[in-house]
Every structure is written in structure tokens, then in C-alpha cells.
Amino acid sequence: MAGMTMTQPTPIADVPQTCAWALGDPLMQAYHDREWGVPVRDPRLLWEMLILEGFQAGLSWRTILHRRDGFRRAFDGFDPTLVATYGPDKVEALMQDGGIIRARAKIEATIGNARALLRMVAAGEDFADFIWGHVGGQPLVGDGTTVPASTPISLALSKALKAKGFKFVGAVTVYAFMQAVGMANDHGRDCPQRAICMESQYCG
């Protein structure tokens, strides 16, 4: 039309691609861009992510992510030495906390998982070495097109965690955990974070 400047659309090829699951939610996009798939070596953060993935079972990660601050507040910053001391009164208080997922079995499993972690520490086992030992210390890189729900490695890690006394650590949950902490890089082939995570060595 006369007197108007037409703006040319940006060619699709020039628009940075991302993993589809992160689109449409700023918090999910930020998590995708800054955390998902970046290798985590810090034992406490690894334990926190394992617990959060356990809470995700039967739900969506979006639900958990939007409550992560609430979880961190409710569980004393995911300090396992504090969580391990929780008794029945604390469980009941957590069951009334609207900032988290109020699932008794998962809350009680979190307390048990803190105690399991402390038993490992007392035995001289490093949780990060134990976790990363299942992938030889290096991230596995997916093909960028297909994403499995679980793998033989996540099944093996699941069994190893259960043997240590951990709960809510099935093979599917464990694979989601592996993706989250960078043990498995499943960013899409066209996603910029795929290469960034491949170059990352540490987070936490």
C-alpha cells in the first residue's frame, strides 16, 4: 500500500532452532538454553535433579520446573544432611505445602534417598563418580532425531541406585535425569544447544 513500508519476513532458515518441548514457555526455554544437557558434576546438584525427576513421574517437567523454587524452599535447599533428619511431623507439613507436589510416597522417598546418599558418603563413595561412571565419565550424544524413553544404561543405573536404597528411580525417570544433567545430550540436530553442550565440561 502507498505510504507504508513493508517489513520482509525473516527466512525460516535464519531463525535459530530449538527443541520443540521448550517452545511457548519462557521458563522452559530458559531451562533448555541454560541447563538441560549441560554436564553436571556437583554431587548435591545431581542429587537434587534426581529427586526432582522422581517427582516428575506421572507428571510433566513443566509442572515441576514451575515449582522448583517451592521445592528448594520446602526441602531446605535440597541439603541431604537436613532432609535425612525429617520425621513424620515434617512429612505432614510438606503434605500441606502448596508449593510442591504433595505426594506422600514421593516425599517419603526423598527422605529415604537423602539417607541413601549419606550412606554412600559415609562409605567413602562419591555420588558424582558413581553416577558418571555409568557413562565412562563422558556424555553420550544422541543422533539428534530420535529420543528414547530409556536405554540399557539408564536401566543399569536404575538398578544400581535401587541397590543403594534409592526409590522413584525407574529406568525412564533415570534417563530423563541423564538428559537433564548432561549425561545424555539429546538436543535436536538443528538446536544450537546441541553443540554448546558438547563443548561443556562442567556445571554446578
Secondary structure by P-SEA (a helix, b strand, c coil): cccbbbbbcccccccccccccccccaaaaaaaacccccccccaaaaaaaaaaaaaaccccaaaaaaaaaaaaaaacccaaaaaaaccaaaaaaaaacccccccaaaaaaaaaaaaaaaaaaaacccaaaaaacccccbbbbccccccccccaaaaaaaaaaaaaccccccaaaaaaaaaaacccccccccccaaaaaaaccccc
